[in-house]
Amino acid sequence: MFRDRYDAGKRLADALVAYKGMKNAIILAIPRGALQIGEVLHSELGLPLDIIITKKIPHPFNPEYAIGAVGPDGEHFVNAGAAAEVRQEYIEFQRGKIAAAVEERYVLYRGERKKPELKGKTVILIDDGIATGSTMLAAIHVIRKQKPKKIVVAVPVGPPDSVAMIAAEADETVCLFTPQAFYAIGAFYENFVQVEDEEAIAILRKCQ
């Protein structure tokens, strides 16, 4: 059990001490809650903090089912199996629409500042927990297209099957707690108050 995200961040920092002060390394947080964890990691490890935003490409007949995702600058991936019978025209239309929405979120969080260059870098990708793992998986796929040296996924908690799925895609995975009985991420925090955009933006600006 973690007291709050800051407690989780401190414990993750201890687990990631090998990356302290590493040149060409960056922390990427999935907004919004992960930015509280990122604030601690930024302070403890001395690494720059930024964000990664992705949005799913919905299946045309089941909007809750993701067939892929779009990230910054239109980077995207499509799950070939999930999209086997989906027309390419639909995917391209959704990609353009979703890319615009992703860029709007980046402008909200970062203004007009240039996004970080990830090629050749060690990327520490963080969230306040993993549930199904779909958001984290999307972020990994999008980041991978930018040819980083290494992707390290670091989270406080997640169910064993989801963590194993992520570990198969990342270069290194750090998860502090993998309970067999998993209901919701918030169940493993004493305080899991929602982080609003204003707070998340303020953290990001302070740590850049």
Sequence and secondary structure as in RCSB ss.txt:
>XXXX:A:sequence
MFRDRYDAGKRLADALVAYKGMKNAIILAIPRGALQIGEVLHSELGLPLDIIITKKIPHPFNPEYAIGAVGPDGE
HFVNAGAAAEVRQEYIEFQRGKIAAAVEERYVLYRGERKKPELKGKTVILIDDGIATGSTMLAAIHVIRKQKPKK
IVVAVPVGPPDSVAMIAAEADETVCLFTPQAFYAIGAFYENFVQVEDEEAIAILRKCQ
>XXXX:A:secstr
 BSSHHHHHHHHHHHTGGGTT TTEEEEE TTTHHHHHHHHHHHH   EEE   EEEEETTEEEEEEEEE GGG 
EEE TTTTTTS HHHHHHHHHHHHHHHHHHHHHHHTT      TT EEEEE S  SSSHHHHHHHHHHHTT  SE
EEEEEEE  HHHHHHHHTTSSEEEEEE  SS S GGGGBS      HHHHHHHHHHT 
